[in-house]
Amino acid sequence: MKKVAVIMGSASDLPIAEKAIEQLESLDVPYEVHVLSAHRTPAEAASFADNAEGNGIAVIIAIAGKAAHLAGALAAHTTVPIIGIPAQGSDLGGMDALLSTVQMPPGIPVAAMAINGGKNAALFAAQILSLSDPELKEKLKTLRSDMTRSVLESNRTIEEKYNK
Ligand code: RP5
């Protein structure tokens, strides 16, 4: 199976990356992890994206906070789909990163997740990979039905407690 790359703009973004990694591992999706910054290591970030496809990477998850240009800067160098995660860690609570990630100019798309949305980024990456991987698709469907069962169980418990 092709890999997912999880890229964070700073080591301080690691807690968000770990949410994505945990989810990828639970689905047995192969991944690699790097710290690359659009601003502090622009040449290395560009080179990573230039070579991503040739290195067997099918989806890139890019996590960045503040003036979050990482996802867009990577997207400028590859047609490998980029999933951007805006990181919360700023005085503006992540709204800065959210808008920087989501407001890409026409022609260079980035799929923007919620602020700190590591889990959904991994699931979305897995959904992309599952287009050509029936086994992964089955795992994702099982995850959905497990989720449904769990919510219905909570509903039963709460209904029994309050609806007398
Ligand atoms: C962004 O600036 C990083 O992605 C991080 O979220 C934020 C702060 O970086 P550090 O100052 O913690 O390295 O580029």
Backbone and ligand atoms as CSV (ligand in chain L), in Angstrom:
chain,resi,resn,atom,element,x,y,z
A,1,MET,N,N,0.847,-1.206,0.000
A,1,MET,CA,C,0.000,0.000,0.000
A,1,MET,C,C,0.875,1.246,0.000
A,2,LYS,N,N,0.422,2.279,-0.681
A,2,LYS,CA,C,1.161,3.539,-0.660
A,2,LYS,C,C,1.068,4.178,0.719
A,3,LYS,N,N,1.990,5.122,0.963
A,3,LYS,CA,C,2.081,5.687,2.318
A,3,LYS,C,C,1.366,7.029,2.458
A,4,VAL,N,N,1.053,7.335,3.711
A,4,VAL,CA,C,0.598,8.677,4.078
A,4,VAL,C,C,1.789,9.369,4.744
A,5,ALA,N,N,2.066,10.596,4.365
A,5,ALA,CA,C,3.106,11.366,5.057
A,5,ALA,C,C,2.425,12.339,6.016
A,6,VAL,N,N,2.888,12.333,7.253
A,6,VAL,CA,C,2.387,13.290,8.245
A,6,VAL,C,C,3.501,14.308,8.467
A,7,ILE,N,N,3.230,15.551,8.063
A,7,ILE,CA,C,4.243,16.604,8.165
A,7,ILE,C,C,3.762,17.651,9.158
A,8,MET,N,N,4.615,18.017,10.086
A,8,MET,CA,C,4.243,19.100,11.007
A,8,MET,C,C,5.219,20.255,10.843
A,9,GLY,N,N,4.685,21.466,10.993
A,9,GLY,CA,C,5.496,22.665,10.804
A,9,GLY,C,C,6.508,22.879,11.907
A,10,SER,N,N,6.230,22.280,13.067
A,10,SER,CA,C,7.121,22.413,14.212
A,10,SER,C,C,6.919,21.186,15.095
A,11,ALA,N,N,7.954,20.837,15.844
A,11,ALA,CA,C,7.819,19.719,16.793
A,11,ALA,C,C,6.716,20.014,17.808
A,12,SER,N,N,6.403,21.300,18.003
A,12,SER,CA,C,5.336,21.639,18.955
A,12,SER,C,C,3.955,21.193,18.449
A,13,ASP,N,N,3.861,20.805,17.172
A,13,ASP,CA,C,2.595,20.300,16.620
A,13,ASP,C,C,2.423,18.794,16.848
A,14,LEU,N,N,3.395,18.171,17.516
A,14,LEU,CA,C,3.385,16.707,17.646
A,14,LEU,C,C,2.108,16.122,18.271
A,15,PRO,N,N,1.528,16.751,19.314
A,15,PRO,CA,C,0.308,16.155,19.877
A,15,PRO,C,C,-0.811,15.985,18.835
A,16,ILE,N,N,-0.880,16.889,17.874
A,16,ILE,CA,C,-1.906,16.760,16.823
A,16,ILE,C,C,-1.509,15.635,15.860
A,17,ALA,N,N,-0.219,15.611,15.522
A,17,ALA,CA,C,0.271,14.546,14.631
A,17,ALA,C,C,0.011,13.177,15.252
A,18,GLU,N,N,0.173,13.081,16.564
A,18,GLU,CA,C,-0.003,11.784,17.230
A,18,GLU,C,C,-1.434,11.266,17.110
A,19,LYS,N,N,-2.393,12.180,17.106
A,19,LYS,CA,C,-3.799,11.764,16.911
A,19,LYS,C,C,-3.964,11.111,15.537
A,20,ALA,N,N,-3.326,11.722,14.535
A,20,ALA,CA,C,-3.416,11.171,13.175
A,20,ALA,C,C,-2.677,9.833,13.090
A,21,ILE,N,N,-1.493,9.791,13.686
A,21,ILE,CA,C,-0.676,8.571,13.630
A,21,ILE,C,C,-1.406,7.399,14.287
A,22,GLU,N,N,-1.993,7.683,15.455
A,22,GLU,CA,C,-2.743,6.652,16.186
A,22,GLU,C,C,-3.845,6.049,15.295
A,23,GLN,N,N,-4.557,6.923,14.596
A,23,GLN,CA,C,-5.657,6.451,13.741
A,23,GLN,C,C,-5.121,5.677,12.540
A,24,LEU,N,N,-4.026,6.164,11.948
A,24,LEU,CA,C,-3.437,5.444,10.807
A,24,LEU,C,C,-2.982,4.052,11.249
A,25,GLU,N,N,-2.362,3.992,12.431
A,25,GLU,CA,C,-1.878,2.692,12.924
A,25,GLU,C,C,-3.036,1.733,13.154
A,26,SER,N,N,-4.142,2.259,13.691
A,26,SER,CA,C,-5.265,1.354,13.987
A,26,SER,C,C,-5.873,0.800,12.693
A,27,LEU,N,N,-5.616,1.442,11.571
A,27,LEU,CA,C,-6.117,0.943,10.279
A,27,LEU,C,C,-5.020,0.240,9.473
A,28,ASP,N,N,-3.847,0.085,10.085
A,28,ASP,CA,C,-2.690,-0.518,9.402
A,28,ASP,C,C,-2.297,0.227,8.127
A,29,VAL,N,N,-2.435,1.529,8.151
A,29,VAL,CA,C,-2.031,2.344,7.002
A,29,VAL,C,C,-0.555,2.750,7.191
A,30,PRO,N,N,0.298,2.423,6.227
A,30,PRO,CA,C,1.703,2.803,6.367
A,30,PRO,C,C,1.891,4.320,6.303
A,31,TYR,N,N,2.834,4.818,7.101
A,31,TYR,CA,C,3.029,6.273,7.147
A,31,TYR,C,C,4.489,6.606,7.410
A,32,GLU,N,N,4.829,7.859,7.150
A,32,GLU,CA,C,6.096,8.413,7.612
A,32,GLU,C,C,5.824,9.790,8.199
A,33,VAL,N,N,6.710,10.238,9.069
A,33,VAL,CA,C,6.477,11.487,9.813
A,33,VAL,C,C,7.702,12.388,9.697
A,34,HIS,N,N,7.478,13.694,9.466
A,34,HIS,CA,C,8.589,14.653,9.356
A,34,HIS,C,C,8.191,16.000,9.964
A,35,VAL,N,N,9.196,16.748,10.392
A,35,VAL,CA,C,9.009,18.167,10.742
A,35,VAL,C,C,9.627,18.970,9.600
A,36,LEU,N,N,8.786,19.748,8.922
A,36,LEU,CA,C,9.239,20.579,7.800
A,36,LEU,C,C,8.433,21.864,7.851
A,37,SER,N,N,9.089,22.987,7.750
A,37,SER,CA,C,8.370,24.250,7.894
A,37,SER,C,C,8.375,25.046,6.579
A,38,ALA,N,N,7.196,25.606,6.262
A,38,ALA,CA,C,7.108,26.447,5.055
A,38,ALA,C,C,8.003,27.672,5.172
A,39,HIS,N,N,8.199,28.132,6.416
A,39,HIS,CA,C,8.949,29.370,6.618
A,39,HIS,C,C,10.392,29.144,7.060
A,40,ARG,N,N,10.587,28.109,7.909
A,40,ARG,CA,C,11.919,27.915,8.494
A,40,ARG,C,C,12.789,26.958,7.686
A,41,THR,N,N,12.163,26.038,6.955
A,41,THR,CA,C,12.927,25.124,6.074
A,41,THR,C,C,12.219,25.056,4.716
A,42,PRO,N,N,12.083,26.197,4.039
A,42,PRO,CA,C,11.289,26.203,2.801
A,42,PRO,C,C,11.859,25.302,1.701
A,43,ALA,N,N,13.185,25.236,1.595
A,43,ALA,CA,C,13.791,24.424,0.524
A,43,ALA,C,C,13.527,22.942,0.784
A,44,GLU,N,N,13.661,22.517,2.049
A,44,GLU,CA,C,13.447,21.101,2.387
A,44,GLU,C,C,11.973,20.723,2.219
A,45,ALA,N,N,11.077,21.643,2.582
A,45,ALA,CA,C,9.641,21.362,2.430
A,45,ALA,C,C,9.302,21.203,0.949
A,46,ALA,N,N,9.828,22.097,0.114
A,46,ALA,CA,C,9.553,22.027,-1.328
A,46,ALA,C,C,10.123,20.744,-1.916
A,47,SER,N,N,11.332,20.397,-1.514
A,47,SER,CA,C,11.974,19.197,-2.035
A,47,SER,C,C,11.194,17.947,-1.620
A,48,PHE,N,N,10.697,17.942,-0.383
A,48,PHE,CA,C,9.888,16.802,0.070
A,48,PHE,C,C,8.677,16.630,-0.844
A,49,ALA,N,N,7.975,17.730,-1.106
A,49,ALA,CA,C,6.753,17.647,-1.925
A,49,ALA,C,C,7.092,17.278,-3.374
A,50,ASP,N,N,8.185,17.840,-3.883
A,50,ASP,CA,C,8.606,17.513,-5.259
A,50,ASP,C,C,8.805,16.002,-5.429
A,51,ASN,N,N,9.343,15.363,-4.395
A,51,ASN,CA,C,9.708,13.944,-4.490
A,51,ASN,C,C,8.670,12.998,-3.897
A,52,ALA,N,N,7.583,13.553,-3.352
A,52,ALA,CA,C,6.626,12.728,-2.600
A,52,ALA,C,C,6.073,11.574,-3.449
A,53,GLU,N,N,5.592,11.890,-4.629
A,53,GLU,CA,C,4.964,10.861,-5.459
A,53,GLU,C,C,5.963,9.746,-5.778
A,54,GLY,N,N,7.153,10.137,-6.174
A,54,GLY,CA,C,8.201,9.165,-6.503
A,54,GLY,C,C,8.598,8.329,-5.294
A,55,ASN,N,N,8.372,8.851,-4.105
A,55,ASN,CA,C,8.713,8.112,-2.887
A,55,ASN,C,C,7.538,7.294,-2.344
A,56,GLY,N,N,6.509,7.129,-3.168
A,56,GLY,CA,C,5.413,6.229,-2.789
A,56,GLY,C,C,4.408,6.839,-1.829
A,57,ILE,N,N,4.384,8.171,-1.779
A,57,ILE,CA,C,3.423,8.826,-0.882
A,57,ILE,C,C,2.164,9.178,-1.675
A,58,ALA,N,N,1.009,8.748,-1.160
A,58,ALA,CA,C,-0.250,8.962,-1.879
A,58,ALA,C,C,-1.056,10.122,-1.320
A,59,VAL,N,N,-0.852,10.423,-0.050
A,59,VAL,CA,C,-1.564,11.526,0.602
A,59,VAL,C,C,-0.610,12.177,1.601
A,60,ILE,N,N,-0.692,13.507,1.699
A,60,ILE,CA,C,0.132,14.231,2.685
A,60,ILE,C,C,-0.795,14.946,3.665
A,61,ILE,N,N,-0.550,14.721,4.945
A,61,ILE,CA,C,-1.238,15.470,6.000
A,61,ILE,C,C,-0.268,16.538,6.477
A,62,ALA,N,N,-0.683,17.803,6.423
A,62,ALA,CA,C,0.206,18.914,6.810
A,62,ALA,C,C,-0.406,19.675,7.982
A,63,ILE,N,N,0.325,19.721,9.086
A,63,ILE,CA,C,-0.162,20.374,10.314
A,63,ILE,C,C,0.640,21.645,10.539
A,64,ALA,N,N,-0.057,22.775,10.715
A,64,ALA,CA,C,0.679,24.008,11.004
A,64,ALA,C,C,-0.221,24.994,11.731
A,65,GLY,N,N,0.408,25.822,12.546
A,65,GLY,CA,C,-0.344,26.832,13.274
A,65,GLY,C,C,0.039,28.231,12.821
A,66,LYS,N,N,-0.603,29.232,13.449
A,66,LYS,CA,C,-0.363,30.661,13.169
A,66,LYS,C,C,-0.579,30.967,11.680
A,67,ALA,N,N,0.378,31.644,11.015
A,67,ALA,CA,C,0.236,31.909,9.576
A,67,ALA,C,C,0.574,30.613,8.857
A,68,ALA,N,N,-0.411,29.702,8.826
A,68,ALA,CA,C,-0.151,28.306,8.452
A,68,ALA,C,C,-0.053,28.140,6.939
A,69,HIS,N,N,1.172,28.208,6.437
A,69,HIS,CA,C,1.373,28.104,4.995
A,69,HIS,C,C,1.872,26.736,4.548
A,70,LEU,N,N,2.088,25.836,5.515
A,70,LEU,CA,C,2.723,24.561,5.159
A,70,LEU,C,C,1.918,23.767,4.131
A,71,ALA,N,N,0.620,23.570,4.403
A,71,ALA,CA,C,-0.195,22.758,3.488
A,71,ALA,C,C,-0.181,23.364,2.078
A,72,GLY,N,N,-0.374,24.662,2.004
A,72,GLY,CA,C,-0.402,25.332,0.697
A,72,GLY,C,C,0.950,25.301,0.009
A,73,ALA,N,N,2.013,25.477,0.779
A,73,ALA,CA,C,3.361,25.476,0.191
A,73,ALA,C,C,3.689,24.091,-0.365
A,74,LEU,N,N,3.284,23.035,0.345
A,74,LEU,CA,C,3.509,21.674,-0.173
A,74,LEU,C,C,2.655,21.453,-1.418
A,75,ALA,N,N,1.391,21.897,-1.345
A,75,ALA,CA,C,0.466,21.693,-2.469
A,75,ALA,C,C,0.968,22.354,-3.751
A,76,ALA,N,N,1.721,23.436,-3.583
A,76,ALA,CA,C,2.252,24.144,-4.755
A,76,ALA,C,C,3.260,23.290,-5.525
A,77,HIS,N,N,3.777,22.242,-4.866
A,77,HIS,CA,C,4.850,21.444,-5.478
A,77,HIS,C,C,4.434,20.043,-5.886
A,78,THR,N,N,3.161,19.688,-5.704
A,78,THR,CA,C,2.760,18.308,-6.018
A,78,THR,C,C,1.264,18.229,-6.282
A,79,THR,N,N,0.855,17.203,-7.027
A,79,THR,CA,C,-0.584,16.937,-7.169
A,79,THR,C,C,-1.023,15.827,-6.212
A,80,VAL,N,N,-0.112,15.321,-5.393
A,80,VAL,CA,C,-0.517,14.402,-4.315
A,80,VAL,C,C,-1.502,15.171,-3.424
A,81,PRO,N,N,-2.662,14.589,-3.092
A,81,PRO,CA,C,-3.637,15.337,-2.272
A,81,PRO,C,C,-3.057,15.738,-0.915
A,82,ILE,N,N,-3.314,16.987,-0.547
A,82,ILE,CA,C,-2.821,17.518,0.732
A,82,ILE,C,C,-4.014,17.758,1.657
A,83,ILE,N,N,-3.913,17.226,2.860
A,83,ILE,CA,C,-4.926,17.468,3.886
A,83,ILE,C,C,-4.298,18.383,4.929
A,84,GLY,N,N,-4.866,19.564,5.085
A,84,GLY,CA,C,-4.299,20.536,6.025
A,84,GLY,C,C,-4.997,20.480,7.376
A,85,ILE,N,N,-4.204,20.497,8.437
A,85,ILE,CA,C,-4.780,20.601,9.792
A,85,ILE,C,C,-4.300,21.910,10.413
A,86,PRO,N,N,-5.222,22.847,10.643
A,86,PRO,CA,C,-4.834,24.077,11.340
A,86,PRO,C,C,-4.585,23.768,12.821
A,87,ALA,N,N,-3.439,24.225,13.341
A,87,ALA,CA,C,-3.114,23.977,14.749
A,87,ALA,C,C,-3.576,25.151,15.605
A,88,GLN,N,N,-3.995,24.820,16.812
A,88,GLN,CA,C,-4.639,25.834,17.672
A,88,GLN,C,C,-3.655,26.809,18.324
A,89,GLY,N,N,-2.422,26.383,18.520
A,89,GLY,CA,C,-1.501,27.080,19.421
A,89,GLY,C,C,-1.144,28.516,19.073
A,90,SER,N,N,-2.062,29.425,19.256
A,90,SER,CA,C,-1.721,30.834,19.056
A,90,SER,C,C,-2.675,31.688,19.870
A,91,ASP,N,N,-2.380,32.988,19.950
A,91,ASP,CA,C,-3.266,33.904,20.674
A,91,ASP,C,C,-4.637,34.000,20.000
A,92,LEU,N,N,-4.714,33.597,18.736
A,92,LEU,CA,C,-5.984,33.685,17.999
A,92,LEU,C,C,-6.744,32.358,18.010
A,93,GLY,N,N,-6.259,31.405,18.792
A,93,GLY,CA,C,-6.999,30.162,19.009
A,93,GLY,C,C,-7.086,29.237,17.803
A,94,GLY,N,N,-6.280,29.490,16.796
A,94,GLY,CA,C,-6.294,28.609,15.624
A,94,GLY,C,C,-7.102,29.144,14.461
A,95,MET,N,N,-7.846,30.253,14.692
A,95,MET,CA,C,-8.619,30.851,13.582
A,95,MET,C,C,-7.677,31.337,12.486
A,96,ASP,N,N,-6.522,31.857,12.909
A,96,ASP,CA,C,-5.509,32.309,11.944
A,96,ASP,C,C,-5.080,31.154,11.040
A,97,ALA,N,N,-4.763,30.016,11.689
A,97,ALA,CA,C,-4.304,28.851,10.921
A,97,ALA,C,C,-5.427,28.267,10.067
A,98,LEU,N,N,-6.653,28.284,10.627
A,98,LEU,CA,C,-7.798,27.753,9.868
A,98,LEU,C,C,-7.980,28.532,8.566
A,99,LEU,N,N,-7.983,29.860,8.685
A,99,LEU,CA,C,-8.205,30.679,7.481
A,99,LEU,C,C,-7.029,30.565,6.511
A,100,SER,N,N,-5.819,30.498,7.051
A,100,SER,CA,C,-4.642,30.349,6.175
A,100,SER,C,C,-4.701,29.029,5.418
A,101,THR,N,N,-5.228,27.995,6.079
A,101,THR,CA,C,-5.256,26.658,5.460
A,101,THR,C,C,-6.390,26.539,4.446
A,102,VAL,N,N,-7.531,27.095,4.798
A,102,VAL,CA,C,-8.725,26.850,3.978
A,102,VAL,C,C,-8.809,27.785,2.760
A,103,GLN,N,N,-8.211,28.960,2.859
A,103,GLN,CA,C,-8.421,29.970,1.802
A,103,GLN,C,C,-7.383,29.869,0.691
A,104,MET,N,N,-7.293,28.692,0.096
A,104,MET,CA,C,-6.327,28.509,-0.993
A,104,MET,C,C,-6.844,29.121,-2.287
A,105,PRO,N,N,-5.947,29.658,-3.104
A,105,PRO,CA,C,-6.388,30.229,-4.381
A,105,PRO,C,C,-6.801,29.122,-5.353
A,106,PRO,N,N,-7.741,29.435,-6.255
A,106,PRO,CA,C,-8.188,28.433,-7.233
A,106,PRO,C,C,-6.999,27.856,-7.997
A,107,GLY,N,N,-6.984,26.538,-8.127
A,107,GLY,CA,C,-5.905,25.869,-8.861
A,107,GLY,C,C,-5.007,25.038,-7.973
A,108,ILE,N,N,-4.905,25.428,-6.700
A,108,ILE,CA,C,-4.019,24.694,-5.770
A,108,ILE,C,C,-4.845,24.328,-4.524
A,109,PRO,N,N,-5.598,23.224,-4.595
A,109,PRO,CA,C,-6.485,22.895,-3.470
A,109,PRO,C,C,-5.777,22.254,-2.280
A,110,VAL,N,N,-6.338,22.523,-1.104
A,110,VAL,CA,C,-5.956,21.840,0.139
A,110,VAL,C,C,-7.261,21.444,0.817
A,111,ALA,N,N,-7.361,20.211,1.278
A,111,ALA,CA,C,-8.552,19.773,2.020
A,111,ALA,C,C,-8.346,20.151,3.479
A,112,ALA,N,N,-9.090,21.143,3.950
A,112,ALA,CA,C,-8.865,21.660,5.306
A,112,ALA,C,C,-9.735,20.924,6.321
A,113,MET,N,N,-9.097,20.436,7.368
A,113,MET,CA,C,-9.801,19.775,8.470
A,113,MET,C,C,-10.154,20.814,9.539
A,114,ALA,N,N,-10.786,20.343,10.606
A,114,ALA,CA,C,-11.074,21.210,11.752
A,114,ALA,C,C,-9.765,21.594,12.448
A,115,ILE,N,N,-9.815,22.633,13.274
A,115,ILE,CA,C,-8.661,23.002,14.100
A,115,ILE,C,C,-8.295,21.798,14.976
A,116,ASN,N,N,-7.028,21.406,14.932
A,116,ASN,CA,C,-6.496,20.242,15.682
A,116,ASN,C,C,-7.125,18.912,15.244
A,117,GLY,N,N,-7.651,18.856,14.033
A,117,GLY,CA,C,-8.411,17.671,13.586
A,117,GLY,C,C,-7.553,16.512,13.093
A,118,GLY,N,N,-6.692,16.039,13.956
A,118,GLY,CA,C,-5.768,14.956,13.571
A,118,GLY,C,C,-6.464,13.655,13.194
A,119,LYS,N,N,-7.467,13.295,13.969
A,119,LYS,CA,C,-8.151,12.012,13.718
A,119,LYS,C,C,-8.852,12.017,12.353
A,120,ASN,N,N,-9.600,13.082,12.086
A,120,ASN,CA,C,-10.312,13.136,10.805
A,120,ASN,C,C,-9.350,13.212,9.619
A,121,ALA,N,N,-8.214,13.859,9.806
A,121,ALA,CA,C,-7.228,13.917,8.712
A,121,ALA,C,C,-6.782,12.509,8.353
A,122,ALA,N,N,-6.531,11.704,9.371
A,122,ALA,CA,C,-6.096,10.324,9.113
A,122,ALA,C,C,-7.206,9.520,8.451
A,123,LEU,N,N,-8.437,9.713,8.933
A,123,LEU,CA,C,-9.564,8.982,8.337
A,123,LEU,C,C,-9.779,9.393,6.883
A,124,PHE,N,N,-9.642,10.682,6.628
A,124,PHE,CA,C,-9.827,11.170,5.247
A,124,PHE,C,C,-8.725,10.631,4.336
A,125,ALA,N,N,-7.503,10.604,4.848
A,125,ALA,CA,C,-6.391,10.024,4.082
A,125,ALA,C,C,-6.678,8.555,3.792
A,126,ALA,N,N,-7.172,7.844,4.806
A,126,ALA,CA,C,-7.482,6.418,4.618
A,126,ALA,C,C,-8.610,6.246,3.595
A,127,GLN,N,N,-9.585,7.141,3.621
A,127,GLN,CA,C,-10.682,7.054,2.647
A,127,GLN,C,C,-10.142,7.228,1.224
A,128,ILE,N,N,-9.186,8.126,1.048
A,128,ILE,CA,C,-8.582,8.305,-0.286
A,128,ILE,C,C,-7.874,7.014,-0.700
A,129,LEU,N,N,-7.074,6.463,0.197
A,129,LEU,CA,C,-6.352,5.226,-0.125
A,129,LEU,C,C,-7.305,4.067,-0.384
A,130,SER,N,N,-8.452,4.084,0.305
A,130,SER,CA,C,-9.389,2.954,0.197
A,130,SER,C,C,-10.058,2.890,-1.180
A,131,LEU,N,N,-9.943,3.947,-1.973
A,131,LEU,CA,C,-10.515,3.919,-3.326
A,131,LEU,C,C,-9.890,2.794,-4.152
A,132,SER,N,N,-8.643,2.465,-3.827
A,132,SER,CA,C,-7.994,1.365,-4.557
A,132,SER,C,C,-7.578,0.244,-3.603
A,133,ASP,N,N,-8.255,0.156,-2.452
A,133,ASP,CA,C,-7.890,-0.864,-1.471
A,133,ASP,C,C,-9.155,-1.370,-0.762
A,134,PRO,N,N,-9.778,-2.438,-1.299
A,134,PRO,CA,C,-11.047,-2.922,-0.751
A,134,PRO,C,C,-10.945,-3.331,0.722
A,135,GLU,N,N,-9.786,-3.855,1.132
A,135,GLU,CA,C,-9.635,-4.286,2.531
A,135,GLU,C,C,-9.709,-3.085,3.470
A,136,LEU,N,N,-9.058,-2.006,3.070
A,136,LEU,CA,C,-9.094,-0.778,3.879
A,136,LEU,C,C,-10.510,-0.210,3.908
A,137,LYS,N,N,-11.185,-0.299,2.770
A,137,LYS,CA,C,-12.579,0.196,2.716
A,137,LYS,C,C,-13.452,-0.563,3.719
A,138,GLU,N,N,-13.258,-1.870,3.798
A,138,GLU,CA,C,-14.019,-2.689,4.758
A,138,GLU,C,C,-13.741,-2.235,6.196
A,139,LYS,N,N,-12.446,-1.961,6.495
A,139,LYS,CA,C,-12.081,-1.508,7.846
A,139,LYS,C,C,-12.778,-0.188,8.170
A,140,LEU,N,N,-12.840,0.699,7.193
A,140,LEU,CA,C,-13.488,1.994,7.420
A,140,LEU,C,C,-14.988,1.815,7.648
A,141,LYS,N,N,-15.584,0.870,6.899
A,141,LYS,CA,C,-17.025,0.625,7.075
A,141,LYS,C,C,-17.296,0.030,8.456
A,142,THR,N,N,-16.395,-0.851,8.901
A,142,THR,CA,C,-16.546,-1.447,10.241
A,142,THR,C,C,-16.452,-0.367,11.308
A,143,LEU,N,N,-15.502,0.554,11.111
A,143,LEU,CA,C,-15.339,1.668,12.058
A,143,LEU,C,C,-16.634,2.470,12.165
A,144,ARG,N,N,-17.251,2.723,11.016
A,144,ARG,CA,C,-18.515,3.473,11.012
A,144,ARG,C,C,-19.610,2.705,11.756
A,145,SER,N,N,-19.715,1.391,11.497
A,145,SER,CA,C,-20.811,0.672,12.165
A,145,SER,C,C,-20.536,0.533,13.661
A,146,ASP,N,N,-19.249,0.435,14.045
A,146,ASP,CA,C,-18.921,0.423,15.487
A,146,ASP,C,C,-19.358,1.732,16.143
A,147,MET,N,N,-19.116,2.829,15.419
A,147,MET,CA,C,-19.472,4.158,15.932
A,147,MET,C,C,-20.991,4.257,16.109
A,148,THR,N,N,-21.715,3.783,15.106
A,148,THR,CA,C,-23.183,3.821,15.169
A,148,THR,C,C,-23.673,3.032,16.379
A,149,ARG,N,N,-23.117,1.808,16.534
A,149,ARG,CA,C,-23.537,0.951,17.655
A,149,ARG,C,C,-23.281,1.656,18.982
A,150,SER,N,N,-22.112,2.307,19.096
A,150,SER,CA,C,-21.748,2.962,20.348
A,150,SER,C,C,-22.692,4.132,20.665
A,151,VAL,N,N,-23.061,4.906,19.648
A,151,VAL,CA,C,-23.985,6.035,19.891
A,151,VAL,C,C,-25.363,5.502,20.272
A,152,LEU,N,N,-25.806,4.424,19.606
A,152,LEU,CA,C,-27.124,3.870,19.927
A,152,LEU,C,C,-27.147,3.307,21.348
A,153,GLU,N,N,-26.017,2.742,21.774
A,153,GLU,CA,C,-25.920,2.241,23.151
A,153,GLU,C,C,-26.023,3.390,24.148
A,154,SER,N,N,-25.295,4.493,23.863
A,154,SER,CA,C,-25.370,5.675,24.737
A,154,SER,C,C,-26.799,6.184,24.790
A,155,ASN,N,N,-27.439,6.208,23.646
A,155,ASN,CA,C,-28.819,6.681,23.587
A,155,ASN,C,C,-29.719,5.832,24.480
A,156,ARG,N,N,-29.559,4.500,24.381
A,156,ARG,CA,C,-30.377,3.594,25.204
A,156,ARG,C,C,-30.167,3.880,26.692
A,157,THR,N,N,-28.896,4.012,27.096
A,157,THR,CA,C,-28.569,4.255,28.511
A,157,THR,C,C,-29.200,5.560,28.983
A,158,ILE,N,N,-29.076,6.612,28.202
A,158,ILE,CA,C,-29.578,7.932,28.601
A,158,ILE,C,C,-31.108,7.952,28.582
A,159,GLU,N,N,-31.688,7.320,27.589
A,159,GLU,CA,C,-33.160,7.251,27.534
A,159,GLU,C,C,-33.722,6.514,28.750
A,160,GLU,N,N,-33.049,5.402,29.110
A,160,GLU,CA,C,-33.525,4.623,30.271
A,160,GLU,C,C,-33.447,5.442,31.555
A,161,LYS,N,N,-32.386,6.258,31.669
A,161,LYS,CA,C,-32.182,7.048,32.884
A,161,LYS,C,C,-33.189,8.197,33.003
A,162,TYR,N,N,-33.470,8.884,31.887
A,162,TYR,CA,C,-34.254,10.136,31.987
A,162,TYR,C,C,-35.701,10.020,31.528
A,163,ASN,N,N,-36.007,9.080,30.643
A,163,ASN,CA,C,-37.358,9.044,30.074
A,163,ASN,C,C,-38.223,8.027,30.827
A,164,LYS,N,N,-38.708,8.390,32.006
A,164,LYS,CA,C,-39.492,7.447,32.823
A,164,LYS,C,C,-40.982,7.602,32.527
L,1,RP5,C1,C,3.924,27.035,12.937
L,1,RP5,O1,O,4.099,27.890,14.007
L,1,RP5,C2,C,4.061,25.654,13.502
L,1,RP5,O2,O,3.329,24.760,12.729
L,1,RP5,C3,C,3.530,25.773,14.894
L,1,RP5,O3,O,2.159,25.402,14.983
L,1,RP5,C4,C,3.659,27.263,15.174
L,1,RP5,C5,C,4.591,27.578,16.306
L,1,RP5,O4,O,5.839,26.969,16.077
L,1,RP5,P1,P,6.929,26.910,17.237
L,1,RP5,O5,O,7.284,28.324,17.559
L,1,RP5,O6,O,6.286,26.190,18.407
L,1,RP5,O7,O,8.084,26.132,16.670
L,1,RP5,O8,O,4.844,27.268,11.928
